[in-house]
């Protein structure tokens, strides 16, 4: 089974069901995927954060990190907003991607925030910016299991 199939299976068979959040993870093909599940139902699920890592850490150069970010942005086009590479910090060994334009809902403007790490790790969250308080806060990210499978496959394929 591939990593995408294993993480989808883990979400669909989450033992606590929709009543209780929990950590869901899977490992295959030298990589791990982890979700902080907040809800699960017949139509889809919600999570606070998604993490991807290599079992054997890499040591990507700044150029390779930027190229990975560009590949992620070009492959992952099916989320609510397109992703763009904003910054690559050579010293810290991270690349930051964000939604090209946030989605407004009332006083909240939400966007994806993706961080790529030199060692081959990735973190994805959805952030809400409250126009009233001028503060950022994590918000749930919602998707179907099919989108999770595709996202996992695209993350794995983009790292090559």
Secondary structure, 3 states (H helix, E strand, C coil): CCHHHHHHHHHHCCCCHHHCCEEEEEEECCEEEEEEEEEECCCCEEEEEEEEEECCCCCCCHHHHHHHHHHHHHHCCCCCCCEEEEEEECCCCEEEEEECCCEEECCEEEEEEEEEECCCCEEEEEEEEECCCCEEEEECEEECHHHHHHHHHHHHHHHC
